[in-house]
Amino acid sequence: MKLREEEQLLNVRLTCPDIARACDLAWTFHDLLQQRRGHQLLTWIREAERDAPAPILSFAQGLCLDLDAVIAGLTLPWSSGIVEGHVNRIKTIKRAMYGRASFRLLRTRILLRS
């Protein structure tokens, strides 16, 4: 960040405690993601439940709906991102061809793009 942007951010943080708290929680969550510290997620959620602004609190409560999966995602090295990308690509091709072609042509187009 440039010096001017840092000064503006500092002014906003000093003026609005909710924004300061949201920034602190966001940076802590970012660190959990980057460092794969899923074991610290419950601590982060409890901290957010204590005094977080409403949008952060809602996000934290949403994480609790499937806590095991979120902790696994923050801890384990595996990802389904590549598979999800292929599924998205196939659905896009399918939508573009909707009502215009047969399954055989759809299959051919998918296999040609692989």
Contacts in CASP RR format, 6 or more apart in sequence:
PFRMAT RR
TARGET T0000
AUTHOR 0000-0000-0000
METHOD contacts of the structure
MODEL  1
MKLREEEQLLNVRLTCPDIARACDLAWTFHDLLQQRRGHQLLTWIREAER
DAPAPILSFAQGLCLDLDAVIAGLTLPWSSGIVEGHVNRIKTIKRAMYGR
ASFRLLRTRILLRS
1 9 0 8 1.000
9 23 0 8 1.000
12 19 0 8 1.000
13 19 0 8 1.000
13 20 0 8 1.000
13 23 0 8 1.000
14 20 0 8 1.000
18 53 0 8 1.000
19 53 0 8 1.000
21 51 0 8 1.000
21 52 0 8 1.000
21 53 0 8 1.000
21 56 0 8 1.000
22 52 0 8 1.000
22 53 0 8 1.000
22 55 0 8 1.000
22 56 0 8 1.000
25 44 0 8 1.000
25 47 0 8 1.000
25 48 0 8 1.000
25 52 0 8 1.000
25 56 0 8 1.000
26 56 0 8 1.000
28 44 0 8 1.000
28 47 0 8 1.000
29 44 0 8 1.000
31 37 0 8 1.000
32 38 0 8 1.000
32 40 0 8 1.000
32 41 0 8 1.000
32 44 0 8 1.000
32 74 0 8 1.000
33 74 0 8 1.000
36 74 0 8 1.000
36 75 0 8 1.000
36 77 0 8 1.000
37 74 0 8 1.000
37 75 0 8 1.000
38 71 0 8 1.000
38 73 0 8 1.000
38 74 0 8 1.000
38 75 0 8 1.000
39 71 0 8 1.000
39 75 0 8 1.000
41 63 0 8 1.000
41 67 0 8 1.000
41 70 0 8 1.000
41 71 0 8 1.000
41 74 0 8 1.000
42 67 0 8 1.000
44 60 0 8 1.000
45 60 0 8 1.000
45 63 0 8 1.000
45 64 0 8 1.000
48 56 0 8 1.000
48 57 0 8 1.000
48 59 0 8 1.000
48 60 0 8 1.000
49 57 0 8 1.000
49 60 0 8 1.000
49 61 0 8 1.000
52 60 0 8 1.000
63 70 0 8 1.000
73 79 0 8 1.000
89 113 0 8 1.000
90 110 0 8 1.000
93 106 0 8 1.000
93 109 0 8 1.000
93 110 0 8 1.000
93 113 0 8 1.000
94 106 0 8 1.000
97 105 0 8 1.000
97 106 0 8 1.000
97 109 0 8 1.000
END
